[in-house]
């Protein structure tokens, strides 16, 4: 039995090494994104809004200022703060701002449900106008999102929506408060230092690791969509709705789920790195784990699409392997966690019961192997610090980038907190929307 456990652990470790090296290599080979003409398309932004009074006004005004040809559709999901009066004033002063108010009895059932309401409102508005639905692009934004000014030019190119086979596109995500230096929580210096570190680690994660995953997905043609800055062709949403009744579904990872449906519908998904969407990183560990447990639970829920991917002609063999590995990752990580705990507990019990045997059987070679495995484990994460300097933040010193790399290794342990929560919620059939609160909590 022990031999099988060790073999399983070794296989998972090798698979992880291959995966990390694959995404790093794909990221290193990425090419600059071309530009196109945004005037060839009609643009509509969807923003779900639930108690976002601290950020929603700035987000809407920035979108309208940077992209004056675009319409902004905000779905107030029965907010009980000051969001709705702010939105009402914005709509009265700008005909390109549309506010849809959900009834409290039917609201707060998830982000996907709010987006379906925006889709229905857009359809009703379009029905009175002559609009080319293939040339109409919907972009989903979080209430704290800020899109780079070149974003529409980038996604208008012949590599993105200028190609009629492309149904959706996702820019890279930045954390706009990644360099926050002011005290964040009004607590001790240690708490504030931890919060600043957590902010930076989220930026490193999105601009290197996740961007690298997207680069690999370009090769496998399975680029995933994110919840912020997600561009989708309206005709692709229509095709999904014609088959399933609505574009967005019940998963807590509604963005990735939509990307799967876009691919199943026969469209391509692409990622762009030279345009970005900036959002607030979360400075508090509790809120951070709440967010990541929701993402993990949504990932688990999307496992049901693996059989459809397998039989779909729109997924290549490489695409099926990449997508299946990503969806099964929470199960593999949970199994690895259980494996680590069991092995550690068994080793401690054996050492306590047989202390002389432990040291007698531990040769220099054994210690060297253990040290090598540990160093390799650290290196697989730490490499992203220097990559972050090279690809994202060239002003960083090499010393700081190395520290950030070691920080990524520590940061990755958040899975030990969020995965058990996610699996517990799945097992107990809790599907409530664990919404991330925007704005710094004092």
C-alpha positions as CSV (number, residue, x, y, z in Angstrom):
1,X,0.0,0.0,0.0
2,X,2.8,2.4,0.9
3,X,4.5,1.8,-2.4
4,X,1.3,2.8,-4.3
5,X,1.0,6.0,-2.3
6,X,4.6,6.9,-3.0
7,X,4.1,6.1,-6.7
8,X,1.0,8.3,-6.8
9,X,2.8,11.2,-5.1
10,X,5.7,10.9,-7.6
11,X,3.4,10.8,-10.6
12,X,1.6,13.9,-9.4
13,X,4.8,15.7,-8.7
14,X,6.2,14.9,-12.2
15,X,2.9,16.0,-13.8
16,X,3.1,19.3,-11.9
17,X,6.7,19.9,-13.0
18,X,5.7,19.3,-16.7
19,X,2.7,21.7,-16.4
20,X,4.7,24.5,-14.8
21,X,7.5,24.2,-17.4
22,X,4.9,24.1,-20.2
23,X,3.2,27.3,-19.1
24,X,6.5,29.1,-18.5
25,X,7.8,28.2,-21.9
26,X,4.5,29.2,-23.6
27,X,4.6,32.6,-21.7
28,X,8.2,33.2,-22.8
29,X,7.3,32.8,-26.5
30,X,4.3,35.1,-26.5
31,X,4.3,37.8,-29.3
32,X,3.0,41.4,-29.2
33,X,-0.7,41.8,-29.9
34,X,-1.8,43.7,-33.1
35,X,-4.4,46.5,-33.1
36,X,-7.6,47.1,-35.1
37,X,-10.4,49.6,-35.5
38,X,-13.0,49.7,-32.7
39,X,-15.4,51.7,-34.9
40,X,-16.1,48.5,-36.8
41,X,-18.0,47.1,-33.8
42,X,-20.7,48.1,-31.3
43,X,-19.6,47.9,-27.7
44,X,-21.7,47.1,-24.5
45,X,-20.3,46.8,-21.0
46,X,-22.2,44.6,-18.5
47,X,-21.6,45.4,-14.8
48,X,-23.3,43.4,-12.0
49,X,-23.7,45.6,-8.9
50,X,-24.5,44.5,-5.4
51,X,-23.6,47.1,-2.7
52,X,-20.8,48.8,-4.6
53,X,-21.3,52.4,-3.6
54,X,-17.6,52.8,-2.9
55,X,-16.5,52.0,-6.5
56,X,-19.3,51.9,-9.0
57,X,-19.4,55.6,-9.9
58,X,-15.7,55.8,-10.7
59,X,-15.9,52.6,-12.8
60,X,-18.8,53.8,-14.9
61,X,-17.4,57.3,-15.4
62,X,-14.0,55.9,-16.4
63,X,-15.6,53.6,-19.0
64,X,-17.7,56.4,-20.4
65,X,-14.7,58.7,-20.6
66,X,-12.3,56.2,-22.2
67,X,-14.8,54.5,-24.5
68,X,-17.5,57.2,-25.3
69,X,-18.9,55.1,-28.2
70,X,-19.8,52.3,-25.7
71,X,-23.0,51.6,-23.7
72,X,-22.8,50.6,-20.1
73,X,-25.5,48.3,-18.6
74,X,-25.5,48.1,-14.8
75,X,-27.6,45.5,-13.1
76,X,-28.4,46.5,-9.5
77,X,-28.8,43.2,-7.7
78,X,-31.1,44.6,-4.9
79,X,-28.3,46.7,-3.3
80,X,-29.2,48.0,0.2
81,X,-26.4,50.6,0.4
82,X,-26.2,53.8,-1.6
83,X,-25.5,52.2,-5.0
84,X,-28.9,52.6,-6.6
85,X,-29.2,56.4,-6.1
86,X,-25.7,56.8,-7.6
87,X,-26.6,54.7,-10.6
88,X,-29.9,56.6,-11.0
89,X,-28.0,59.9,-11.2
90,X,-25.5,58.5,-13.7
91,X,-28.4,57.2,-16.0
92,X,-30.2,60.5,-15.9
93,X,-27.2,62.4,-17.0
94,X,-26.0,60.0,-19.7
95,X,-28.2,58.2,-22.3
96,X,-25.4,55.6,-22.8
97,X,-25.8,54.4,-19.2
98,X,-28.6,51.9,-18.6
99,X,-29.6,50.7,-15.1
100,X,-31.6,47.5,-14.6
101,X,-33.0,47.1,-11.1
102,X,-33.7,43.6,-9.9
103,X,-36.5,42.8,-7.5
104,X,-35.2,41.7,-4.1
105,X,-37.3,38.6,-4.1
106,X,-35.6,37.2,-7.2
107,X,-32.2,38.9,-6.9
108,X,-28.8,37.9,-5.3
109,X,-28.8,34.5,-7.0
110,X,-25.3,34.8,-8.5
111,X,-23.4,36.8,-10.9
112,X,-24.5,34.7,-13.9
113,X,-28.1,35.4,-13.1
114,X,-27.5,39.1,-13.1
115,X,-25.7,38.9,-16.4
116,X,-28.6,37.1,-17.9
117,X,-30.8,40.0,-16.9
118,X,-28.4,42.4,-18.7
119,X,-28.5,40.2,-21.8
120,X,-32.3,40.2,-21.8
121,X,-32.3,44.0,-21.5
122,X,-29.8,44.4,-24.3
123,X,-31.9,42.2,-26.5
124,X,-35.0,44.3,-25.8
125,X,-33.0,47.5,-26.6
126,X,-31.5,46.1,-29.8
127,X,-34.9,44.8,-31.1
128,X,-35.8,48.5,-31.8
129,X,-32.6,49.1,-33.7
130,X,-30.7,47.9,-36.8
131,X,-27.8,46.1,-35.2
132,X,-25.3,43.5,-36.6
133,X,-25.2,41.0,-33.7
134,X,-21.9,39.5,-35.1
135,X,-20.3,42.9,-34.8
136,X,-21.7,43.6,-31.3
137,X,-19.3,42.9,-28.5
138,X,-20.3,42.5,-24.8
139,X,-17.7,43.1,-22.1
140,X,-18.3,41.9,-18.6
141,X,-16.7,44.1,-15.9
142,X,-16.6,43.9,-12.2
143,X,-17.7,47.0,-10.3
144,X,-14.1,47.8,-9.4
145,X,-12.7,47.1,-12.9
146,X,-10.7,49.5,-15.0
147,X,-9.9,48.6,-18.6
148,X,-6.8,49.8,-20.3
149,X,-7.4,52.5,-22.8
150,X,-6.0,50.4,-25.7
151,X,-8.3,47.4,-24.9
152,X,-10.9,48.0,-27.7
153,X,-8.1,48.6,-30.3
154,X,-6.4,45.3,-29.2
155,X,-9.6,43.2,-29.3
156,X,-10.7,44.7,-32.6
157,X,-7.7,43.3,-34.4
158,X,-7.7,40.6,-37.1
159,X,-6.3,38.2,-34.5
160,X,-9.3,38.7,-32.2
161,X,-12.8,39.9,-33.2
162,X,-11.7,40.8,-36.7
163,X,-11.6,37.0,-37.1
164,X,-15.2,35.8,-37.3
165,X,-14.3,32.4,-35.8
166,X,-13.4,34.1,-32.5
167,X,-16.2,34.2,-30.0
168,X,-14.6,35.6,-26.9
169,X,-11.4,37.2,-25.7
170,X,-9.8,37.8,-22.3
171,X,-7.2,40.5,-21.4
172,X,-4.6,40.0,-18.7
173,X,-5.6,41.1,-15.2
174,X,-3.6,43.6,-13.1
175,X,-4.0,44.5,-9.5
176,X,-4.1,48.3,-9.4
177,X,-3.3,48.5,-5.7
178,X,-0.3,46.2,-6.0
179,X,2.1,48.8,-4.8
180,X,0.0,50.1,-1.9
181,X,2.3,51.6,0.7
182,X,-0.2,53.3,3.1
183,X,-1.4,51.4,6.2
184,X,-4.3,49.3,5.1
185,X,-6.1,47.9,8.1
186,X,-5.3,50.2,10.9
187,X,-3.7,47.4,12.8
188,X,-0.2,46.4,13.7
189,X,2.8,46.8,11.4
190,X,2.9,43.1,10.9
191,X,-0.7,43.0,9.8
192,X,-0.1,45.8,7.3
193,X,3.1,44.2,6.0
194,X,1.2,41.0,5.4
195,X,-1.6,42.8,3.6
196,X,0.9,44.6,1.3
197,X,2.5,41.3,0.6
198,X,-0.8,39.7,-0.2
199,X,-1.7,42.5,-2.6
200,X,1.6,42.0,-4.5
201,X,1.3,38.2,-4.6
202,X,-2.1,38.5,-6.3
203,X,-0.5,40.7,-9.0
204,X,2.4,38.3,-9.5
205,X,-0.1,35.4,-9.8
206,X,-2.3,37.1,-12.4
207,X,0.4,38.7,-14.5
208,X,2.7,35.7,-14.7
209,X,1.3,32.4,-13.6
210,X,-2.3,32.9,-14.9
211,X,-1.0,34.8,-18.0
212,X,1.3,31.8,-18.6
213,X,-1.6,29.4,-18.3
214,X,-3.4,31.5,-20.9
215,X,-0.4,31.4,-23.2
216,X,-0.4,27.6,-23.0
217,X,-4.1,27.6,-23.7
218,X,-3.5,29.6,-26.9
219,X,-1.5,26.5,-28.1
220,X,-4.2,24.1,-27.0
221,X,-7.0,26.5,-28.2
222,X,-8.8,26.4,-24.8
223,X,-8.2,30.0,-23.5
224,X,-10.3,30.6,-20.4
225,X,-12.4,33.6,-19.7
226,X,-12.2,35.6,-16.5
227,X,-14.9,37.4,-14.6
228,X,-13.4,40.9,-15.2
229,X,-12.8,42.3,-18.7
230,X,-14.4,39.3,-20.4
231,X,-15.2,40.2,-24.1
232,X,-17.8,38.0,-25.9
233,X,-19.4,38.3,-29.4
234,X,-23.2,38.8,-29.0
235,X,-23.8,36.1,-31.7
236,X,-21.9,33.6,-29.6
237,X,-24.0,34.4,-26.6
238,X,-27.1,34.0,-28.8
239,X,-26.0,30.5,-29.9
240,X,-25.4,29.4,-26.3
241,X,-28.8,30.8,-25.3
242,X,-30.6,29.1,-28.2
243,X,-29.3,25.7,-27.0
244,X,-29.4,26.2,-23.2
245,X,-32.0,28.9,-22.7
246,X,-29.5,31.5,-21.4
247,X,-25.9,32.4,-21.9
248,X,-24.8,32.2,-18.3
249,X,-25.5,29.2,-16.0
250,X,-25.4,28.3,-12.3
251,X,-21.7,27.7,-11.7
252,X,-19.9,29.8,-9.2
253,X,-17.2,30.0,-11.8
254,X,-19.5,31.5,-14.4
255,X,-16.7,33.1,-16.4
256,X,-14.8,29.8,-17.0
257,X,-18.2,28.1,-17.6
258,X,-19.1,30.6,-20.3
259,X,-15.7,30.1,-22.0
260,X,-16.4,26.3,-22.1
261,X,-19.8,27.0,-23.7
262,X,-18.3,29.4,-26.3
263,X,-15.9,26.6,-27.3
264,X,-18.6,24.0,-27.4
265,X,-20.6,26.3,-29.6
266,X,-17.8,26.1,-32.2
267,X,-16.2,29.5,-31.6
268,X,-12.6,30.2,-30.6
269,X,-11.5,32.0,-27.4
270,X,-8.3,34.0,-27.3
271,X,-6.2,35.9,-24.8
272,X,-4.4,39.3,-25.1
273,X,-1.5,40.4,-22.9
274,X,-0.9,44.0,-24.2
275,X,-4.4,45.1,-23.0
276,X,-5.4,44.7,-19.4
277,X,-8.2,45.1,-16.9
278,X,-7.1,46.4,-13.5
279,X,-9.0,45.5,-10.3
280,X,-8.5,45.7,-6.5
281,X,-6.4,43.0,-5.0
282,X,-7.8,41.8,-1.6
283,X,-5.7,42.9,1.4
284,X,-7.4,40.7,4.0
285,X,-6.8,37.0,4.3
286,X,-10.4,36.2,5.3
287,X,-11.9,37.9,2.3
288,X,-9.2,36.4,0.0
289,X,-10.0,32.9,1.2
290,X,-13.7,33.6,0.7
291,X,-13.1,34.5,-2.9
292,X,-10.8,31.6,-3.7
293,X,-13.1,29.1,-2.0
294,X,-15.8,30.3,-4.4
295,X,-13.6,29.9,-7.4
296,X,-12.6,26.4,-6.3
297,X,-16.2,25.4,-5.7
298,X,-17.1,26.7,-9.2
299,X,-14.2,24.8,-10.6
300,X,-15.5,21.6,-9.0
301,X,-19.0,22.3,-10.4
302,X,-17.6,22.6,-14.0
303,X,-16.2,19.1,-13.9
304,X,-19.6,18.0,-15.3
305,X,-18.5,19.5,-18.7
306,X,-15.7,17.0,-19.2
307,X,-17.8,14.4,-21.0
308,X,-19.1,17.1,-23.4
309,X,-15.6,18.2,-24.0
310,X,-14.5,14.6,-24.7
311,X,-17.2,14.1,-27.4
312,X,-17.1,17.6,-28.9
313,X,-15.3,18.0,-32.2
314,X,-14.4,21.5,-31.1
315,X,-11.9,20.3,-28.6
316,X,-8.6,18.8,-29.8
317,X,-6.9,16.1,-27.9
318,X,-4.5,18.6,-26.4
319,X,-7.4,21.0,-25.6
320,X,-9.3,18.2,-23.8
321,X,-6.2,17.2,-21.8
322,X,-5.5,20.8,-20.7
323,X,-9.1,21.6,-19.8
324,X,-9.7,18.3,-18.0
325,X,-6.5,18.8,-16.0
326,X,-7.5,22.3,-14.9
327,X,-11.0,21.2,-13.9
328,X,-9.7,18.1,-12.0
329,X,-7.0,20.2,-10.3
330,X,-9.0,20.8,-7.1
331,X,-9.4,17.0,-6.8
332,X,-5.7,16.3,-7.4
333,X,-4.7,19.1,-5.0
334,X,-7.1,17.7,-2.3
335,X,-5.7,14.2,-2.8
336,X,-2.2,15.6,-2.5
337,X,-3.1,17.4,0.7
338,X,-4.6,14.3,2.2
339,X,-1.5,12.3,1.0
340,X,0.8,14.8,2.7
341,X,-1.1,14.8,5.9
342,X,-1.3,11.0,6.1
343,X,2.4,10.6,5.2
344,X,3.5,13.2,7.8
345,X,1.4,11.7,10.5
346,X,2.6,8.2,9.7
347,X,6.2,9.4,9.7
348,X,5.8,11.1,13.1
349,X,4.2,8.0,14.6
350,X,6.9,5.8,13.2
351,X,9.7,8.1,14.4
352,X,8.2,8.3,17.9
353,X,7.9,4.5,18.1
354,X,11.2,3.7,16.5
355,X,13.6,6.6,16.9
356,X,16.8,4.6,16.6
357,X,15.6,2.9,13.3
358,X,14.8,6.3,11.8
359,X,18.3,7.7,12.2
360,X,19.9,4.4,11.4
361,X,18.1,4.1,8.0
362,X,18.6,7.8,7.0
363,X,21.7,7.8,4.9
364,X,23.4,10.9,3.4
365,X,21.9,10.0,0.1
366,X,18.4,10.0,1.6
367,X,18.9,13.4,3.1
368,X,20.2,14.7,-0.3
369,X,17.2,13.4,-2.1
370,X,14.8,15.0,0.4
371,X,16.7,18.3,0.1
372,X,16.7,18.1,-3.7
373,X,12.9,17.5,-3.8
374,X,12.3,20.4,-1.4
375,X,14.5,22.8,-3.5
376,X,12.8,21.7,-6.7
377,X,9.4,22.3,-5.1
378,X,10.4,25.8,-4.1
379,X,12.0,26.6,-7.4
380,X,8.8,25.7,-9.4
381,X,7.1,28.6,-7.6
382,X,10.1,30.9,-7.0
383,X,10.8,31.1,-10.8
384,X,7.8,33.4,-11.2
385,X,9.4,36.2,-9.2
386,X,12.2,36.9,-11.8
387,X,9.7,36.3,-14.7
388,X,7.5,39.0,-13.1
389,X,10.4,41.4,-13.3
390,X,11.2,40.5,-16.9
391,X,7.6,40.5,-18.2
392,X,5.6,42.8,-15.9
393,X,7.6,45.1,-13.6
394,X,11.0,45.8,-15.0
395,X,11.7,48.5,-12.4
396,X,12.0,45.9,-9.7
397,X,15.4,45.0,-8.5
398,X,16.5,41.4,-9.0
399,X,16.8,41.0,-5.2
400,X,13.2,42.0,-4.7
401,X,12.0,39.8,-7.6
402,X,13.7,36.8,-5.9
403,X,12.0,37.7,-2.7
404,X,8.7,37.8,-4.5
405,X,9.5,34.4,-6.0
406,X,9.9,32.9,-2.6
407,X,6.8,34.7,-1.6
408,X,4.9,32.9,-4.4
409,X,5.9,29.5,-2.8
410,X,4.4,30.6,0.5
411,X,1.4,32.2,-1.1
412,X,0.5,28.9,-2.9
413,X,-0.3,27.4,0.5
414,X,-3.7,29.3,0.4
415,X,-5.1,26.2,-1.2
416,X,-4.8,24.4,2.1
417,X,-7.5,26.8,3.4
418,X,-9.8,27.3,0.5
419,X,-10.1,23.7,-0.9
420,X,-11.5,22.1,2.3
421,X,-14.1,24.9,2.4
422,X,-15.0,24.4,-1.3
423,X,-15.4,20.7,-1.0
424,X,-17.4,21.0,2.2
425,X,-19.8,23.4,0.5
426,X,-20.2,21.0,-2.4
427,X,-20.8,18.1,-0.1
428,X,-23.4,20.1,1.9
429,X,-25.0,21.5,-1.2
430,X,-24.3,25.1,-0.3
431,X,-24.4,27.1,-3.5
432,X,-24.8,30.7,-2.3
433,X,-22.9,33.4,-4.0
434,X,-19.9,34.2,-1.8
435,X,-19.5,37.7,-3.2
436,X,-16.2,39.5,-2.9
437,X,-16.6,42.9,-1.2
438,X,-14.8,45.7,-3.0
439,X,-13.1,48.6,-1.3
440,X,-10.6,48.4,1.6
441,X,-12.2,47.5,4.9
442,X,-11.1,49.7,7.6
